[in-house]
Amino acid sequence: MLLSIEDLNLSVSDHQILRGVSIEVAEGETVGLVGESGSGKSTTARAALRLVPDGAQMSGAVTVCGHDATDPMLVREVRRTMAAMIFQEPRSVLNPVRRIGDSAAERLVQVHGMNKAEARRRITELFVEVGLKDTERLLRCYPHQLSGGMLQRVVIAAALSITPRLLLADEATSALDVTTQAEVLALLRRLQREREMGVLFITHDLHLAAAYCDRVYVMKEGSIVDHQKSGAIFVNPAHPYTKALAEAVALLPERDTTEIPS
């Protein structure tokens, strides 16, 4: 397994956030983690890479790409070369006063020791790979000059710069319009197949997860309450919360045509 979380508990300031969470992601597999805001989805992904607040208390076992991610020394190497995370809302991740090229290449320069010219070439190649055009201009742009879809592709390119085996995608499409969302999902699917990555796909949208993922975990109040193959989760939900999520779809009212004048 590329990601194995077993009985993970996390508390911050005597407040328990995660309770006995267990999740697995295999090579080449897309696994959904679904739940409402505040359910603990993003915290679970961050905890897997030990990106937790100072003073947080963790227990349980976390293995990423065969390495013990609860060990502070080992998890640094995991984050450096094996696992990457796409954080929610790209505008909150990219520094608004730094050029796109500098932000995207920062990890290669600061962590991997590449010189700036080499890192710039690598990021340019990745921009092309994720479908961005006019790359020389984009490298000089600031975040406010790009659309949401373009920024999402930028952060995906930055995440892929280390050639990760495991990708944690935290609400990677929630801020995008439907057309751009479909393009980004197709991009992630293509890159996953080409690179044989494992993907943990975090979303609040059960229907999207069921359509896009191989398996789906459902999370509520810091605990996993359901886990099924994507094709079965609507047929026989194991928890009332899963059923509620499945039914939480806005439908347009039927149009009354009885009084339409001729």
C-alpha positions as a Python dict, from the first residue, in 0.01 Angstrom:
ca = {
    (1, 'M'): (0, 0, 0),
    (2, 'L'): (121, 351, -82),
    (3, 'L'): (-83, 489, 208),
    (4, 'S'): (-186, 292, 513),
    (5, 'I'): (-353, 468, 806),
    (6, 'E'): (-454, 247, 1097),
    (7, 'D'): (-651, 362, 1402),
    (8, 'L'): (-532, 723, 1373),
    (9, 'N'): (-631, 952, 1658),
    (10, 'L'): (-549, 1323, 1671),
    (11, 'S'): (-614, 1574, 1947),
    (12, 'V'): (-533, 1943, 1968),
    (13, 'S'): (-568, 2132, 2298),
    (14, 'D'): (-767, 1846, 2454),
    (15, 'H'): (-1010, 1851, 2163),
    (16, 'Q'): (-1021, 1520, 1976),
    (17, 'I'): (-1039, 1579, 1601),
    (18, 'L'): (-977, 1230, 1456),
    (19, 'R'): (-1107, 910, 1610),
    (20, 'G'): (-977, 571, 1500),
    (21, 'V'): (-937, 660, 1132),
    (22, 'S'): (-820, 379, 903),
    (23, 'I'): (-763, 432, 527),
    (24, 'E'): (-566, 254, 255),
    (25, 'V'): (-459, 364, -94),
    (26, 'A'): (-286, 124, -332),
    (27, 'E'): (-61, 199, -628),
    (28, 'G'): (-260, 323, -928),
    (29, 'E'): (-577, 353, -720),
    (30, 'T'): (-801, 657, -666),
    (31, 'V'): (-968, 655, -327),
    (32, 'G'): (-1228, 910, -226),
    (33, 'L'): (-1261, 1064, 120),
    (34, 'V'): (-1599, 1231, 153),
    (35, 'G'): (-1769, 1432, 425),
    (36, 'E'): (-1912, 1770, 512),
    (37, 'S'): (-1696, 2067, 609),
    (38, 'G'): (-1536, 2008, 949),
    (39, 'S'): (-1563, 1630, 932),
    (40, 'G'): (-1184, 1585, 944),
    (41, 'K'): (-1105, 1507, 578),
    (42, 'S'): (-830, 1765, 530),
    (43, 'T'): (-691, 1699, 878),
    (44, 'T'): (-658, 1330, 793),
    (45, 'A'): (-456, 1408, 479),
    (46, 'R'): (-236, 1656, 664),
    (47, 'A'): (-184, 1413, 951),
    (48, 'A'): (-70, 1147, 702),
    (49, 'L'): (222, 1378, 615),
    (50, 'R'): (254, 1501, 974),
    (51, 'L'): (147, 1852, 880),
    (52, 'V'): (-27, 1907, 1212),
    (53, 'P'): (-27, 2198, 1460),
    (54, 'D'): (248, 2220, 1720),
    (55, 'G'): (143, 2038, 2033),
    (56, 'A'): (-98, 1805, 1853),
    (57, 'Q'): (-120, 1457, 2001),
    (58, 'M'): (-120, 1169, 1749),
    (59, 'S'): (-155, 797, 1797),
    (60, 'G'): (-194, 509, 1556),
    (61, 'A'): (9, 387, 1259),
    (62, 'V'): (70, 578, 935),
    (63, 'T'): (280, 432, 655),
    (64, 'V'): (349, 625, 333),
    (65, 'C'): (528, 444, 51),
    (66, 'G'): (657, 189, 301),
    (67, 'H'): (794, 448, 545),
    (68, 'D'): (674, 519, 897),
    (69, 'A'): (523, 867, 863),
    (70, 'T'): (485, 907, 1239),
    (71, 'D'): (865, 937, 1263),
    (72, 'P'): (954, 1309, 1223),
    (73, 'M'): (1283, 1230, 1051),
    (74, 'L'): (1141, 977, 805),
    (75, 'V'): (837, 1186, 715),
    (76, 'R'): (1061, 1468, 592),
    (77, 'E'): (1207, 1232, 334),
    (78, 'V'): (856, 1112, 245),
    (79, 'R'): (741, 1470, 180),
    (80, 'R'): (1061, 1549, -7),
    (81, 'T'): (1056, 1267, -260),
    (82, 'M'): (750, 1039, -235),
    (83, 'A'): (426, 1219, -153),
    (84, 'A'): (274, 1551, -250),
    (85, 'M'): (-41, 1738, -159),
    (86, 'I'): (-265, 1965, -364),
    (87, 'F'): (-413, 2205, -111),
    (88, 'Q'): (-763, 2346, -128),
    (89, 'E'): (-806, 2679, -311),
    (90, 'P'): (-486, 2760, -506),
    (91, 'R'): (-512, 3134, -440),
    (92, 'S'): (-456, 3067, -70),
    (93, 'V'): (-144, 2859, -143),
    (94, 'L'): (41, 3082, -388),
    (95, 'N'): (208, 3396, -256),
    (96, 'P'): (21, 3690, -418),
    (97, 'V'): (337, 3905, -443),
    (98, 'R'): (560, 3638, -598),
    (99, 'R'): (569, 3543, -963),
    (100, 'I'): (417, 3208, -1057),
    (101, 'G'): (749, 3068, -1177),
    (102, 'D'): (924, 3144, -848),
    (103, 'S'): (645, 2992, -638),
    (104, 'A'): (616, 2677, -851),
    (105, 'A'): (992, 2617, -853),
    (106, 'E'): (1052, 2697, -485),
    (107, 'R'): (1039, 2335, -369),
    (108, 'L'): (1292, 2223, -629),
    (109, 'V'): (1532, 2501, -534),
    (110, 'Q'): (1493, 2505, -155),
    (111, 'V'): (1441, 2133, -86),
    (112, 'H'): (1609, 1954, -377),
    (113, 'G'): (1896, 2196, -429),
    (114, 'M'): (1838, 2261, -800),
    (115, 'N'): (1976, 2581, -940),
    (116, 'K'): (1711, 2828, -1049),
    (117, 'A'): (1764, 2778, -1422),
    (118, 'E'): (1728, 2401, -1395),
    (119, 'A'): (1419, 2434, -1175),
    (120, 'R'): (1266, 2679, -1418),
    (121, 'R'): (1317, 2432, -1706),
    (122, 'R'): (1157, 2153, -1503),
    (123, 'I'): (854, 2367, -1413),
    (124, 'T'): (817, 2478, -1775),
    (125, 'E'): (804, 2112, -1884),
    (126, 'L'): (540, 2039, -1619),
    (127, 'F'): (332, 2340, -1722),
    (128, 'V'): (317, 2195, -2072),
    (129, 'E'): (233, 1850, -1931),
    (130, 'V'): (-66, 1985, -1738),
    (131, 'G'): (-197, 2171, -2041),
    (132, 'L'): (-75, 2526, -1983),
    (133, 'K'): (30, 2732, -2284),
    (134, 'D'): (248, 3039, -2332),
    (135, 'T'): (462, 2916, -2044),
    (136, 'E'): (725, 3189, -2061),
    (137, 'R'): (458, 3451, -2000),
    (138, 'L'): (296, 3244, -1723),
    (139, 'L'): (624, 3214, -1535),
    (140, 'R'): (634, 3594, -1508),
    (141, 'C'): (269, 3635, -1405),
    (142, 'Y'): (133, 3693, -1057),
    (143, 'P'): (-153, 3477, -920),
    (144, 'H'): (-418, 3747, -966),
    (145, 'Q'): (-346, 3749, -1339),
    (146, 'L'): (-455, 3385, -1388),
    (147, 'S'): (-796, 3219, -1383),
    (148, 'G'): (-891, 2962, -1119),
    (149, 'G'): (-845, 2677, -1365),
    (150, 'M'): (-498, 2794, -1463),
    (151, 'L'): (-395, 2835, -1099),
    (152, 'Q'): (-518, 2484, -1023),
    (153, 'R'): (-300, 2350, -1303),
    (154, 'V'): (-6, 2548, -1165),
    (155, 'V'): (-36, 2391, -818),
    (156, 'I'): (-80, 2046, -975),
    (157, 'A'): (241, 2102, -1174),
    (158, 'A'): (422, 2211, -857),
    (159, 'A'): (299, 1902, -672),
    (160, 'L'): (418, 1677, -955),
    (161, 'S'): (763, 1835, -962),
    (162, 'I'): (902, 1569, -725),
    (163, 'T'): (741, 1283, -927),
    (164, 'P'): (539, 1161, -627),
    (165, 'R'): (411, 807, -588),
    (166, 'L'): (124, 929, -371),
    (167, 'L'): (-86, 1239, -437),
    (168, 'L'): (-324, 1383, -177),
    (169, 'A'): (-576, 1604, -357),
    (170, 'D'): (-768, 1818, -106),
    (171, 'E'): (-1083, 1960, -270),
    (172, 'A'): (-875, 2011, -584),
    (173, 'T'): (-1177, 2103, -797),
    (174, 'S'): (-1427, 2253, -551),
    (175, 'A'): (-1352, 2616, -644),
    (176, 'L'): (-1383, 2557, -1019),
    (177, 'D'): (-1674, 2586, -1259),
    (178, 'V'): (-1816, 2262, -1398),
    (179, 'T'): (-1629, 2277, -1730),
    (180, 'T'): (-1292, 2351, -1569),
    (181, 'Q'): (-1359, 2089, -1302),
    (182, 'A'): (-1407, 1824, -1570),
    (183, 'E'): (-1082, 1930, -1741),
    (184, 'V'): (-883, 1912, -1416),
    (185, 'L'): (-1030, 1573, -1324),
    (186, 'A'): (-941, 1437, -1668),
    (187, 'L'): (-589, 1579, -1627),
    (188, 'L'): (-544, 1413, -1287),
    (189, 'R'): (-671, 1084, -1425),
    (190, 'R'): (-429, 1094, -1718),
    (191, 'L'): (-131, 1185, -1501),
    (192, 'Q'): (-220, 914, -1251),
    (193, 'R'): (-229, 647, -1519),
    (194, 'E'): (93, 766, -1681),
    (195, 'R'): (278, 780, -1348),
    (196, 'E'): (94, 493, -1170),
    (197, 'M'): (29, 718, -872),
    (198, 'G'): (-201, 644, -585),
    (199, 'V'): (-446, 929, -523),
    (200, 'L'): (-646, 1020, -214),
    (201, 'F'): (-922, 1240, -354),
    (202, 'I'): (-1085, 1455, -86),
    (203, 'T'): (-1423, 1610, -160),
    (204, 'H'): (-1756, 1700, -2),
    (205, 'D'): (-1938, 1570, -310),
    (206, 'L'): (-2033, 1203, -274),
    (207, 'H'): (-2166, 1183, -629),
    (208, 'L'): (-1837, 1314, -771),
    (209, 'A'): (-1633, 1073, -558),
    (210, 'A'): (-1847, 776, -659),
    (211, 'A'): (-1809, 863, -1027),
    (212, 'Y'): (-1436, 936, -1013),
    (213, 'C'): (-1291, 701, -751),
    (214, 'D'): (-1240, 327, -719),
    (215, 'R'): (-1341, 316, -353),
    (216, 'V'): (-1497, 572, -120),
    (217, 'Y'): (-1458, 637, 252),
    (218, 'V'): (-1725, 849, 421),
    (219, 'M'): (-1624, 1059, 719),
    (220, 'K'): (-1836, 1218, 991),
    (221, 'E'): (-1721, 1402, 1303),
    (222, 'G'): (-1366, 1273, 1279),
    (223, 'S'): (-1453, 905, 1219),
    (224, 'I'): (-1490, 680, 914),
    (225, 'V'): (-1855, 571, 909),
    (226, 'D'): (-1871, 397, 570),
    (227, 'H'): (-1635, 238, 318),
    (228, 'Q'): (-1744, 76, -6),
    (229, 'K'): (-1656, 35, -370),
    (230, 'S'): (-1781, 339, -559),
    (231, 'G'): (-2040, 143, -754),
    (232, 'A'): (-2206, 10, -438),
    (233, 'I'): (-2217, 314, -215),
    (234, 'F'): (-2553, 437, -346),
    (235, 'V'): (-2703, 90, -363),
    (236, 'N'): (-2654, -11, -2),
    (237, 'P'): (-2516, 271, 216),
    (238, 'A'): (-2386, 132, 543),
    (239, 'H'): (-2463, 443, 748),
    (240, 'P'): (-2755, 688, 757),
    (241, 'Y'): (-2510, 973, 701),
    (242, 'T'): (-2401, 820, 369),
    (243, 'K'): (-2764, 798, 264),
    (244, 'A'): (-2817, 1162, 363),
    (245, 'L'): (-2516, 1269, 154),
    (246, 'A'): (-2645, 1069, -141),
    (247, 'E'): (-2981, 1243, -119),
    (248, 'A'): (-2833, 1592, -69),
    (249, 'V'): (-2863, 1694, -433),
    (250, 'A'): (-3037, 2015, -529),
    (251, 'L'): (-3310, 1950, -783),
    (252, 'L'): (-3495, 2209, -986),
    (253, 'P'): (-3869, 2202, -922),
    (254, 'E'): (-4082, 2067, -1199),
    (255, 'R'): (-4214, 2338, -1417),
    (256, 'D'): (-4590, 2395, -1400),
    (257, 'T'): (-4714, 2429, -1755),
    (258, 'T'): (-5085, 2418, -1683),
    (259, 'E'): (-5132, 2796, -1695),
    (260, 'I'): (-4899, 2887, -1979),
    (261, 'P'): (-5103, 3100, -2221),
    (262, 'S'): (-5133, 2978, -2578),
}
